[in-house]
Amino acid sequence: MTLLSIDWFFLIEKILLISGVLVLSLVVAMYSTWGERKVAAWIQDRLGPNRAGPMGLLQPLADGGKLFFKEEIIPTNSNRFLFILGPSIAMLVACMTSAVIPWADTITIAGRQISLQVADVNIGILFIFGVVSMGVYGIMIGGWASNNKFSLLASVRAASQIISYELPMGLALIALLMLTGTLSLKEIVEQQRAGLWNVVYQPLGFLIFLICAFAECNRTPFDLPEAENELNGGYHLEYSSMKLGFFLFAEYINMFISSALMATLYFGGYAYPGMDKLGLSENMLALTGFLALFIKTLLFIFFFMWVRWTIPRFRYDQLMRLGWRVLIPLALANMLITGAVELLRHH
Amino acid sequence: MVLSLVALVSALGVVLSKNPVSSVLCLIVTFFAIAGHYIMLNAQFLAVVHIIVYAGAIMVLFLYVMMLMNLDADIEPQKRNWLKYAGAVSGGALLVVLVAALRDASMPALSESSVEIGLIHNLGKLLFTQYVVPFEISSILFLSAMVGAVVIGKKD
């Protein structure tokens, strides 16, 4: 009898929501590749892609088609299963994080309250942290299975980089958690809707989180695992066709998700100033909230690209020094100060 | 059921696989299956921390070392026979101890109050009130391990 008591509308609604979020992340990632080239061109005073479609808007489709139809080469001495597993994990992990981000407030359709968040688990932030820590496996497995010294070096670099930068990221998040007192992303957004954005209380924490997000996404200035001038492309050196595409695509999805996360944690998420005074209906409020989150996310993506085309790559010892000697002490100090202030405020 | 099966099969894979890297990967799958068990027990916090700490950090370091050493079955030195026997005997002894310990353990059915125990709120409260002394002692243990690592690292 339990089978009959499943709330079918709930199931359908969640499936629609999951597909919506996935499609959104894929489309944004797709157009980030276009955006990246346009931003690069703009910064370097060039035109950028302008052949396929108006303003080169069809360029991502052309690139995707090209990647799909290219010859696929699996090196003879590689571990075939792991070689395929690598990009699959990278892609899967990149898509999983979007599950706990609240995209907008609840909407009401035909008398049903629908939350625009796939899963409001009470450990939201930890879930993201867990998934992010899985992300390194895609690179490591892919790099090792290629059976090639450059790829191996890149995967070793990736592993130590991501573990080193997870620590300050976690410490910055702990300070934020002390402030909000909850792990649920939805509640964090609701608190910011009622008061000020968290970035006002946690400017240092936000800066640390931002730097760590760059490192976790393998973006310049921390893109050492794929340093093309020393490692020939790093962990995806042996990959061709769509497997290479998956690795590159996963990076753009990660960028989108971490931008959305930063907007949610520190910049109010779907809340924007004065949204409760406009007198909009609930559904309109959710729609404008979603747009606000989307604009914030796009701004962060633009920031990612801006930095990429402005700052050169770090040397590896500089990267490690920054992580362990600068960011961790700063994050610890930030955590202690936040803890002390919270203690004083509650007494 | 499925989770337990996955856990058992991948745990066997850890022991039986010839290649150390696939052994490590099997262990990661095992950890995920165990985390799945925690979620079924409504201990989401424990599950996620389990994944972050074991699958996310410790196994990455394991994999790191395995990849750098690039162990192979043919270049690995053969272990002596008495070492194998000693391993089998000590493994068997551990099994006996575990079985003896679990035989008398009572397994009460889940009560209404124990369902909530795994949620982060209750867990934190318990850790900082009832179990605060063991908690702090284990943190000292970690500190001493850290100091030890630094001392060993400084030697050269």
Chai-1 contact restraints between the chains, C-beta under 6 A:
chainA,res_idxA,chainB,res_idxB,connection_type,confidence,min_distance_angstrom,max_distance_angstrom,comment,restraint_id
A,I123,B,Q44,contact,1.0,0.0,6.0,A-B,restraint_1
A,I123,B,F45,contact,1.0,0.0,6.0,A-B,restraint_2
A,I123,B,V48,contact,1.0,0.0,6.0,A-B,restraint_3
A,L126,B,V48,contact,1.0,0.0,6.0,A-B,restraint_4
A,F127,B,V48,contact,1.0,0.0,6.0,A-B,restraint_5
A,F129,B,I52,contact,1.0,0.0,6.0,A-B,restraint_6
A,G130,B,V48,contact,1.0,0.0,6.0,A-B,restraint_7
A,G130,B,I51,contact,1.0,0.0,6.0,A-B,restraint_8
A,G130,B,I52,contact,1.0,0.0,6.0,A-B,restraint_9
A,S133,B,I52,contact,1.0,0.0,6.0,A-B,restraint_10
A,S133,B,G56,contact,1.0,0.0,6.0,A-B,restraint_11
A,V136,B,V60,contact,1.0,0.0,6.0,A-B,restraint_12
A,M140,B,L63,contact,1.0,0.0,6.0,A-B,restraint_13
A,W144,B,M67,contact,1.0,0.0,6.0,A-B,restraint_14
A,A159,B,V60,contact,1.0,0.0,6.0,A-B,restraint_15
A,A159,B,Y64,contact,1.0,0.0,6.0,A-B,restraint_16
